[in-house]
Amino acid sequence: MITPAFELIQDPEYLTISIRVPYTRTAEFDLYIDGNDFKFFAKPYFLRLNLPGRIVEDGREKATFDIDKGLFTLRVAKETAGEHFEGLHLLTSLLAPKGSQTAKPLVEEVTDGSSADAEDNEGDDEDEDEEEFDWQIEQQVYQETSEEQLEQMHSYGFGNQRAGVFTRLQEELTDVIDLKNPEGTTAAERRQARVEAEMLAFSPDHYLADLFENDEIKGLLKYKPWWTKLKCSTVQEEAGVSFTDEEKEQMRKFNNRSYLLDKPARHQVWLSLVDILLAYSYEVRSTEGEHNVESPWTTRKLSGTLCWLETYSSLPDVLISFGRRVLCFPLYRHFHMVSAAILDTAKILQLGRGCVLKCLLDIHRVFRENDPAYILNDLYITDYCIWIQRVKSKKVTALANALQNTSLAKKDLALELEELEKAATLVQEEQDLAVASSGNSSSSASSDSSESSESEESECEGLDSPNTHEEGGGGGGGWLRQRSPPHPKSGSCTIPPESFNTPLTASKETGAQPALTHGSRPLIQELEELTITDEAHSSHSEQDAVAYKESDAGNAGNSSTRNFLEFSPQKNPLLIVRENS
């Protein structure tokens, strides 16, 4: 906690306490009044006073806050009217905690151990243990920084008009900016430190992931921010810009002031304005116009002005700094998001002072609701909101034209993006070729396996086909297979070709009865065991003869002599009949 500068003034009935608390929130003040005890809290300031007289909170108290001076004034009534409080100018005594504290000597003389002395020592130890520990924060009187010390410090803020702010706000420093020692670093040292931090923060993996997997980013690039719906009027510049009641109340709270800036300071103010608007444009597009808890961080992180207290010298320097920071820090790190933010900023500037002011008021509201980003309002945004209303419109338009005429390429960012993309493209092509080759090998293997399976199936179908043996009695063999008991398919496929020379096949050259082979005997024995009646014989013979003639009609011209099987009531049921065509 920081002890602020304060002053006490009294009259017969009231005590006036003036507390200087710059760079704090205007809506968050905590007061505690209880007799002689007075406490004040406004982050990051804390003040506790032990007053020489008693004050009372009875409804007559009055508090005011001067935003411009950062001065909080409280007028509170005395409990006893006409009482004079002594020693109000002794500030150190007022900061002392309530009650007197005694300190025992660090070295004590130890006497010989008698029983009485031992009991006394034990009693002292018990008193020391029972003594209440003071948990109150030790405070020191605020010391004003001299002009000589301020001259030795490096300035920052709007137009480089602030210095010494972060000297006492060390605890808030790391949560607001990335610069470690603002007062002790020059502009060149800040720029060098910023570039080194960006090089360390750049992640090639994150950049390539957003480059190749950019479906979500494509949706963000199609988003239309609120300023794209506005159109500049030829008669009145800000005709298309309207402010809400909240924004109007926000502007009424600003104190009207004039800014005396020399030429270099004015140049830096304009460039920093572009830098802040670029960060704001990216944040609006990345959230699609709905601010979230990360909006304050994103806006100040992408702006070198807000995060590093940077002072730019040219417009290309602003674009390069913004482009590098977009590719290093936020969630979406794509170069097209950089280009979109540049076009959005040019559009905002083209719409005139009213649109720029509306954007600055939105930034002011986002920072005001965040702790501790509200400090940046006092350093930059509040002054910009007041200053932009006094500038000439033609300067805003000229800046928009200059921004449109300034180009930014990937090579300008000095992050080796083109080389990185080429390497990633080559790796991706090699992976695609590997996948394609593996797919071809697997397809060829599957085709080979399918061909082999088809050949096996054809072999099996050749065994089952009635036209397998065109020569001799091939047709009769097929008809016999239909009438014979079913056999396992695997067994039929493993039969060698020579086993098909069965006695069911007649020779055209020799009319002799061929001998039965070993493979055909079981089939003949099964057929001999069949019991066929006369009725079955007559009916089957007629149906089978018709079926055979219809099935073998296509092969009539292949041979002049055809053989078919016929049932016989004799002991041998097979009879070979030769029929001439």
C-alpha positions, 0 to 999 in steps of 0.5 A, a space after each residue: 500500500 502507498 501512503 498518500 500525501 495529506 494535509 489537515 486543517 481545522 476550524 471550531 466545528 469541522 476538521 478538513 482532511 485533504 488527500 492527494 491520490 492521483 491515478 486512482 478510480 473515482 468511484 472507489 473510496 472507502 472511509 472509516 471514522 471512529 473517534 480518534 481513528 480515521 482510515 482512508 482507502 483508494 487502491 493503491 493508496 491507504 491512509 490511517 491517522 491517529 487524530 489528537 481529537 475525536 470526530 463523528 460521522 453524523 451526516 454533516 460530513 462532505 467529500 469532494 474529488 478533483 479528478 484533474 488534480 487527483 485531490 480528495 477532500 473530506 470535511 467532517 464534524 468534531 465530536 465536541 464543537 469548539 475543541 482545538 486539535 493539537 499537533 495537526 502539523 506533526 504528520 509523523 505522529 499522526 501516522 503512528 498506530 493507536 496505543 503506545 508500544 514499549 520495546 524491551 532491551 535486546 541484551 539483559 543481565 541474567 542473575 543467579 537462578 534462585 527460585 524467586 527469580 525463576 518465577 519472576 522470569 516465567 511470569 515475564 515470559 507469560 506477559 510477553 506471550 500474552 501481549 497483543 501483536 500489532 498487525 497494522 501496516 507501518 506507514 511513512 510520510 510521503 516525500 514530494 519528488 523534487 524538480 531536479 529529480 523529475 528532470 533526470 527522469 524520462 517522460 512518457 504519457 500523452 505528449 510525453 508530459 508525465 514523469 515519476 508516476 511509476 516511481 511509487 506505483 511499483 506494485 501496479 507496474 507489472 500489471 499495466 506495462 511490460 517496461 521494468 524501469 520507465 523513469 530510467 530508460 530512454 526511448 531507444 532503450 525502450 524500443 530495443 527492449 520491446 523488440 527483444 521481448 517480441 522475438 522471444 515471444 514469437 512462436 512459429 508453431 502457433 503462427 503455422 497452426 493459425 496459418 493452416 487451420 484458419 477456419 475460425 479466422 476466416 469467420 472473424 475476417 468476414 465480421 463487420 464492425 459497427 463503424 462499417 455501417 457509418 457513412 460520412 456526410 458531405 455537409 456535416 462530418 460527424 453526421 453518422 456518429 451518435 453517442 449514447 447517454 453513458 458516453 455523454 455523461 462520460 464526456 461531461 466528467 472530463 475537465 476541459 483543458 488546453 494542450 501546449 505541444 511542440 511539433 515533435 510532441 504533436 507528431 508523436 501524439 498522432 502516431 500513438 493515436 494510430 497505434 491505440 486505434 489499431 489495437 482497439 480495431 483488432 480487439 473488436 474484430 477478434 471478439 466480434 464486438 462483444 468485449 470480455 475479460 481479456 479485452 483490456 489485456 488485448 488492447 494494451 498488449 497490442 499497443 506499443 504505446 500503452 504496453 512499452 510507453 513507446 514513442 514512434 517516429 514514423 507511420 511504418 514504425 507503428 505498423 511494424 510494431 503492431 504487426 509483430 505484436 499481433 503475431 506474438 501475443 493474442 489468440 489469433 495470430 494471422 497476418 490477415 488480421 493485421 491487414 484487417 485492423 489497418 483497414 478498419 483504422 483507416 475507416 475510423 479516421 475517414 469517418 472523422 473526429 466523432 468516430 475516433 472519439 467514440 472509439 476512445 470512449 469505449 477504450 476508456 470504459 473498458 480500462 475504467 472497469 479493469 484493475 489496474 488498467 485504469 491507470 492508462 486512462 490517466 496517462 493517455 486515454 482521458 487526454 486523447 478524449 479531450 484533445 481529439 475534440 479540438 483538432 482540425 478535421 482535415 488533419 484526421 482525414 490526412 492521417 487516414 490517407 497516409 495510413 491507406 498509402 502505407 503498405 506492410 509486408 511480411 518481410 517488414 516484420 523481420 520474423 522470417 515468416 516467408 521462409 517459415 511458410 515455405 518450409 512448412 509447405 514443403 513438409 506438408 507436400 512430402 507428407 501428402 506424397 507419403 500418404 498418397 504412396 501408402 494409399 497406392 500400395 494398399 490399393 494395389 495390395 487389395 487389388 492383388 488380393 481381390 484378383 487372387 480371391 477372384 481366381 480362386 472363386 473362378 476355379 470353384 465356379 469352374 467345378 460347379 459349372 455345368 459347362 466345365 467339360 465341353 468335350 464328351 459328357 460335360 453337360 451330364 456331369 453338371 446335371 449329376 452334380 445338381 442331383 447328387 448330395 451336396 459336398 463342402 466347397 473346400 473339398 471340391 476346390 482342392 480336387 486336381 484336374 485329373 480327377 475329372 476324367 470320370 467314367 461319366 465322360 464318353 470318348 468319341 473316338 473309342 466307344 469303349 467303357 472307360 475304367 472308373 478312377 479312384 476319385 469317382 468311386 464314392 460318387 458312383 457308390 452313392 448313386 447306386 444306393 439311391 432308391 428310385 421308383 418307376 413313377 419317379 423314374 418316368 416323371 424325372 426322366 421327362 423333366 430332366 430331359 427337357 431341362 437338359 435340352 434347354 440348358 445345353 441348347 447354347 452348346 449345340 453347335 460345338 459338337 456333333 455328338 452329345 451324351 446325357 445321363 438317364 436313370 435305369 431300373 437296373 442294378 446299375 442306375 447309370 446308362 450312357 446314351 449317345 445321341 446324334 444331332 
